[in-house]
């Protein structure tokens, strides 16, 4: 699924109205120099990636850097982090020399075997802050269950330390990574009967290729349907067990 048009009155995820509102609020906070992080959790087919696409589409005045975990790269230290930071490495020279050296070593840009993970964390924090100073920055990480351990520790380190920066993080996973415990968390539930019926009805009316699906298309009934031009339609919340978390974002504290 490509980036979605999240302009007012243009796109909505049926059954995920409240979740979309929370994502817009997160983006508004980032624009106002109030850093936010959010874990999106749900089983396969719950629409996590659709919500990430929605957020990316709504972040029109925000720089979005995206990556996703790859199961075959879980044993490669810093693989996911390198992919996330690849377009920002021209700013490494602005970091304090020990941090820049640690990050360059971790990414294989210079020789060295000793990797100080604390310095790498500080370097990534500084690198993202430098980038966000030019334009608000949203880091979107999908399939977090498959990111390598070093990247997970570093991203959690950074997400816990940003506060007054135009910088946000969205993590999506099937299950909460231990490294990300304590960050605001939103658990996605399946769509209710009304939302499923609405999605099916709109899908039958909407032509293929315009953000929806024809009635004959195969899809998981739990996953929200993307509908263009229907933001005014009534939707239902599919979230479960949410509360207020750090920074005002919804959080599940049941762990």
Protein Blocks (a to p, Z undefined) as FASTA:
>chain_A
ZZddfbehkaccehilmmmmmmmmmmmmmmnopacdddddddehilmmmmmmmmmmmmmm
bccddddddfklmmpghklmmmmmmmmmmmmmmpcfklmmmmmmmnopagcjbdcfklmm
mmmmmmmmmmmmmoccddddehkllgcfklmmmmmmmmmmgmbbcbddddddfbdcfklg
oiacdddddddfklmmmmmmmmmmpcghihpacfkbccdfkbccddehilmpccddfbeh
iacdehhiacdfkZZ
